[in-house]
Amino acid sequence: MTKKFHKYSGKKLSRGEPPNFSGQHLMHNKKLLDEIVNRANVSNNDIVLELGAGKGALTTILSQRARKVLAVEYDAKFVDILNRKTAQSSNTIIIHRDIMKIQLPKEKFVVVSNIPYAITTPIMKMLLDNPSSGFQSGVIVMEKGAARRFTSKFIKNSYVLVWKMWFDLRYIKEISRNNFSPPPRVDSAMVMITRKKEELMPKKEYRNFLRLAEYALRQPQAPFEIALSGVFTPPQMKYLRKNLKINNEKAIGTLDEKQWSIIFKTMVQYVPFHKWPKANRRK
């Protein structure tokens, strides 16, 4: 018998899951749905993007509060339900499309979504990898493990560090699996994302900073001195230690975004361009 694999992750599917199953579990707790929209502070000035609208539990609430709602759903059966539910809502557009193939709004927008587990990281990258996009803020329900990883003070992934240079990511609360149908195997969490009021570096430096982050976080537990030794000279490292108020043994993954801003500015000011970390050719 041919084994079926998940459309995005390549993992073997559980029994009863179609090949395009995206890990979507529909939320049915009305009080919780209201809390999500309230925390997002949606107003009649907002364009709201909802990713994985399902049967419209969030969509119908958003339609009552936002200027415009763009509800994205891939499952044709759910799309039919959404169209019926929002037939009288002229401010709501149902987009029948794969989430990962949509174009983000060019205007400023917010995201309020209960996203599919299986494509959590790709969705977050789509929203946060481009600091020049119109994305302003969001409240997103996701798998708890991913929520913990994205909001942890200890940073393991270079892309998470880059997000935090332009956005604040905050873990709001755990959400029991019993609030979903079908219930997932693990609990979820609510994450709030807000664009920083003051940028830690210009948006144009995104790619240069990403290369530095990828280079330094190859081993997140590595001491500061080892992680950055290929970029900075010993005198420059001494200068950095003083400015960062740390010692050489400080794990590179424990530094916060303000400290990273200092590191990057020091590199730009004192390190010759040919010594800057280069793009990862494997990507």
C-alpha positions in Angstrom: 0.0 0.0 0.0 1.3 3.5 -0.9 2.2 5.6 2.1 0.7 9.2 2.0 2.8 12.1 3.2 2.0 15.6 4.3 1.9 18.2 1.6 4.4 20.6 3.3 6.3 18.7 6.0 6.8 15.4 4.2 5.8 13.5 7.4 3.7 10.4 7.2 0.0 11.2 7.7 -2.1 9.9 10.5 -5.0 7.7 9.6 -8.0 9.7 8.3 -5.9 12.7 7.3 -6.0 13.6 3.5 -2.7 14.4 1.8 -3.4 18.1 1.9 -4.3 18.1 5.6 -2.7 21.2 7.1 -3.0 20.5 10.8 -6.0 22.7 11.1 -8.1 22.3 14.3 -11.2 24.4 14.5 -11.8 26.5 17.7 -15.3 26.3 19.2 -15.0 28.3 22.5 -16.9 31.5 21.9 -15.5 33.2 25.0 -12.0 32.4 23.8 -12.7 33.6 20.2 -13.9 37.0 21.6 -10.8 37.3 23.8 -8.5 36.7 20.7 -10.2 39.5 18.8 -10.3 41.8 21.8 -6.5 41.3 22.5 -5.9 42.1 18.8 -7.7 45.4 19.4 -9.4 45.2 16.0 -11.1 48.5 15.0 -13.1 49.7 12.0 -9.9 51.2 10.6 -8.2 47.9 10.3 -7.6 45.5 7.4 -7.5 42.0 9.0 -5.9 39.0 7.4 -7.2 35.6 8.8 -5.1 32.6 7.8 -6.9 29.3 7.9 -10.5 30.6 8.4 -12.1 27.2 8.7 -15.8 27.4 9.2 -15.7 31.1 10.1 -15.9 31.2 13.9 -13.3 34.0 14.0 -14.3 35.4 10.7 -17.8 36.4 11.7 -16.6 38.3 14.8 -13.9 40.0 12.8 -16.5 41.1 10.1 -18.4 43.0 12.8 -15.3 45.0 13.9 -12.8 45.5 11.1 -12.9 47.7 8.0 -12.0 44.8 5.8 -11.5 41.1 6.5 -9.4 38.9 4.1 -10.2 35.3 5.2 -8.0 32.7 3.6 -9.1 29.0 3.4 -7.9 26.1 1.3 -10.7 23.5 2.0 -13.5 23.9 -0.6 -16.1 22.6 1.9 -15.1 25.3 4.4 -15.1 27.9 1.7 -18.7 27.2 0.9 -19.6 27.6 4.6 -17.7 30.8 4.8 -19.4 32.2 1.7 -22.8 31.5 3.2 -21.9 32.9 6.6 -20.5 36.1 5.3 -22.9 36.7 2.4 -24.3 39.8 4.1 -20.9 41.1 5.1 -19.7 43.4 2.3 -16.4 44.0 4.1 -15.4 40.4 4.0 -13.5 38.7 1.2 -13.1 34.9 1.2 -9.9 33.8 -0.5 -10.0 30.2 -1.6 -6.3 29.5 -1.8 -3.3 27.8 -0.3 -2.1 30.0 2.6 1.5 29.8 1.4 0.6 31.0 -2.1 -1.2 34.2 -1.2 0.1 37.8 -1.6 0.1 39.8 1.5 -1.8 43.1 1.5 0.2 46.1 0.3 -1.6 48.3 2.8 -1.0 48.2 6.6 -2.7 45.1 8.0 -3.1 43.0 11.2 -3.4 39.3 11.5 -5.9 37.4 13.7 -5.7 33.7 13.1 -5.9 30.2 14.4 -3.2 28.8 12.1 -2.6 25.3 10.9 0.0 23.5 13.1 1.8 21.9 10.2 2.8 25.1 8.5 3.3 27.3 11.6 7.0 28.3 10.9 6.4 28.9 7.1 3.4 31.2 8.0 5.5 33.1 10.6 8.3 33.5 8.1 5.9 34.8 5.5 4.7 37.5 7.9 7.9 38.4 9.6 10.8 37.8 7.2 10.2 41.1 5.5 10.3 44.1 7.9 9.3 46.4 5.1 5.9 44.7 4.6 2.6 46.2 5.8 2.3 43.8 8.7 1.7 45.8 11.9 0.5 43.4 14.6 -1.3 40.2 15.2 -2.7 37.7 17.7 -2.1 34.2 16.5 -3.1 30.8 18.0 -0.5 28.2 17.3 1.0 25.0 18.7 2.4 25.6 22.2 5.9 24.3 21.5 6.3 26.7 18.6 4.9 29.6 20.6 7.5 28.9 23.4 10.3 28.7 20.9 9.4 31.9 19.1 9.0 33.9 22.4 11.8 32.4 24.4 14.5 34.7 25.8 17.1 32.1 24.7 17.2 32.3 20.9 18.2 29.2 19.0 17.1 30.2 15.5 18.6 33.0 13.4 15.2 33.8 11.8 13.6 34.3 15.3 16.4 36.7 16.2 15.9 38.7 13.0 12.1 38.9 13.7 12.8 40.3 17.1 14.8 43.2 15.7 11.6 44.7 14.2 8.8 42.9 16.1 8.0 42.1 19.7 6.7 38.6 20.2 4.9 37.8 23.5 3.5 34.6 24.8 0.0 35.4 26.2 -1.5 32.2 27.4 -1.8 28.4 27.0 -5.0 27.1 25.3 -6.2 23.6 26.1 -6.6 21.1 23.2 -10.2 20.7 24.5 -11.1 24.0 22.9 -10.7 22.6 19.4 -12.4 20.2 17.0 -10.9 17.8 16.3 -8.7 18.0 19.4 -5.0 18.2 18.5 -2.5 15.9 20.3 -0.9 18.9 22.0 -2.0 22.1 23.6 -1.9 25.5 21.8 -0.9 29.0 22.9 -1.9 32.6 22.0 1.0 34.8 20.8 0.8 38.5 20.3 3.0 40.2 17.8 3.6 44.0 17.6 5.9 46.1 15.5 8.5 47.9 17.5 7.8 51.6 17.9 11.6 52.3 17.5 13.5 50.2 15.0 16.8 48.8 16.3 18.3 49.1 12.8 17.3 50.2 9.3 15.1 47.8 7.3 17.6 47.9 4.5 20.1 46.1 6.7 17.8 43.0 7.0 20.0 40.7 4.8 23.3 41.7 6.3 21.9 41.2 9.8 20.4 37.8 8.8 23.9 36.7 7.7 25.4 37.7 11.0 22.7 35.9 12.9 23.1 32.7 10.9 26.8 32.8 11.4 26.7 33.5 15.2 23.8 31.1 16.0 25.3 28.0 14.4 25.7 26.8 18.0 23.4 28.9 20.3 25.1 27.5 23.4 28.5 28.6 22.3 30.3 31.2 24.3 30.2 34.8 22.9 33.9 34.8 22.2 33.8 31.6 20.1 30.6 32.4 18.3 31.9 35.7 16.9 35.6 35.1 16.8 35.7 34.8 13.0 34.2 38.3 12.6 35.8 40.5 15.3 39.4 40.9 16.2 40.5 40.5 19.9 40.5 44.3 20.5 37.0 44.6 18.9 35.8 41.7 21.1 37.1 43.6 24.1 35.3 46.7 23.0 32.1 44.7 22.5 32.3 43.0 25.9 32.6 46.4 27.6 29.6 47.8 25.7 27.5 44.7 26.1 28.5 44.4 29.8 29.1 40.6 29.4 32.1 38.2 29.7 33.5 35.9 27.1 31.6 32.9 28.5 28.2 34.4 27.9 26.2 32.0 25.7 25.5 33.7 22.3 21.8 32.6 22.4 21.2 34.5 25.6 21.8 37.9 24.2 18.8 40.2 23.6 17.9 42.2 20.5 19.3 45.4 21.9 22.7 43.7 22.5 22.5 42.4 18.9 21.9 45.9 17.7 25.2 47.0 19.3 27.0 44.0 17.8 25.7 44.7 14.3 26.5 48.5 14.6 30.0 47.6 15.8 30.5 45.3 12.8 29.4 48.0 10.4 31.6 50.6 11.9 34.8 48.6 12.6 34.9 45.4 10.6 36.0 45.5 6.9 33.2 44.4 4.6 35.1 41.4 3.3 35.1 39.9 6.8 31.3 40.2 7.3 29.5 36.8 7.3 28.5 35.7 3.8 25.2 34.3 2.6 24.5 30.6 3.4 25.0 29.0 0.0 23.0 25.9 1.1 19.8 28.0 1.1 
